[in-house]
Amino acid sequence: MTERNNLERLQSDEDQTHGSGQAGAENKAGLNIGGQGGQSNGLTFVVPEELVDLPSKGLLYKKGHPLKNKDVLSIKQMTTKEEDILTNQNFLKKGIAIDRMLESIILDKSLKVDELLICDKNALVMNARISGYGSDYESLLICPKCRRENKK
């Protein structure tokens, strides 16, 4: 069985006749399809971001903290990566799943999640949950006395 060369398949006939079958060549759509040595392949995926109102308004952070006097923080919307973090059994056992998820969605990488106030963490988690799954949260509660099921 012969190996398949996607680079050759994606190049135009003109590119192939001129022998420019080098990695990093562009296809007809102008996308970089090659790439070598850690270079990007030219394809990008833009993840929407949102501004979250911080309950602390940045007033309770010490001088010099990146959130001092900031009333909003920019986060990206959750993706499958963050869902995987939230269901990672090792993270759940260690109690770090939420912090790891927050580290992943906060765009300002100078922020340390363990330095965030709990009220701001909660706002970030709630916003991420709403943007990812919607504002409704259905649950089933069972009364411990009468065993009646209550849907909320």
N, C-alpha and C positions, 0 to 999 in steps of 0.2 A: 504494500500500500504506500502511495506517495504522500509526502507531507504537503499540507495545504499552505500556500503563501498568500495571506490576506493582503499584504502590501501590494503585491503584483495585481491581485484581483481588483483593488480599489483605484489603481492608477489608470489614467486615461490612456488610450492607444498611443497618443503623441508622446506622453511621458515614457512609455515603454520603448518606443522606437529610438528615443534619444538617450536611452540608457540611464535615466535618472532614478533608478530604483533604489534610492538611498532611504534609510530610516529617517523619518521626520518629514517626508514628502507630503504635500497637501493633495487631497482628493478634489473632485469637481466642486464639492460644496465649500471648499476652503478650510475644512477642518484638518488640523494636524493629526495624521493617523499613525505616524511612526513614533519617533521619540526614542532616545537612548540615553543611557547614563543618568537615569533619574529624572529626565525631562518630562514635563507634562505632555499628555497626548493631545492637548488642545481642547478636549471636551470638558465642559464645566457644568456643574449643577448648582443653581442658585437656591439657597434655602431662605425662605422668608424670615424676616426678623420682626420683632415687636418691641415696643417700649412698655415697660412695666412700671407703674407708679409704686414707689417705695413708701410704705407706711411711716418709716422713720423720717422721711424727707431729707435724710442725710444729716440731720441735726445732732444725732447721738454718737456719731463717729468722731474719733480723735483727729486733731489737726494733722494734716499730711496723708490721711487715708483717702484712697481714690474716690470714695463715695461721700466724703465730707461735703455737706450742703448740696448734694445732688438729690433731686426728687424722683428721677427715673433711671432705669437701667435697661440697656438693650440686650435682648436675648434672641436666639434663633429658635424657630419652631422645632419641636421634637421630631425625630426621624426614627427609623428602625434601630439605629445605633443606640439611642437613648432608651428605647423599649428593651433592648437586650441588656443594657446596664441595669435597668429596674428589675429584671427577672433573673439576673445572675445570682445563683445560689451562694457563691462565695461572698459576694458583696452583701447579700442579705444577712448571712450568718454573722458577718463582721459589723453589720449596722452602718455600712458606708454607701449603700446603693443610692440614696437620695443625694448625698454630697457629690458622688461621682457624676450623677445625671446633671446636677447643677453646674459642675465644672465644665461639662460638655456643652451646655446650652448658653452659658454666659459668654458674650463676645469679647469683653474686656479681660484678657488673660492676665492682667496685672492684679486682678482681684483674687483673694484667697477665700474660698467658701467657708472655711472654719473661722474667718474673721467677720462674717456677716452676722448681723443681728437676727435673732430668730424670727422676728416679725417680717423682716425683709426676705428671709429664706422662705417663709410660708407663702408670701405674696408671689414669689417666683415659681414655687411649686404649683400653686393654684392656677396661675396664669398658664404655665406649661401644660397642665392637665386640661384646662378649658380649651386652649388652642389645639391640642392634640386630639381630644375626645369629645369636646362639646361641653356645654354648661350643665347638662342634666346628668345626674348620677343616681342610677336606680340601684336599690338594694332590697334585700329581703330580710326582714327582722322577725324573729320567732320569740313570742312571749314565753319566758321561762316558767310562768305559772300555768297558763292555760294552753300553751303550745299552739296558739293561733298565729298564723302567718300574716304579716303586714308588709305590703309592698309600698315603698316610698321612692 
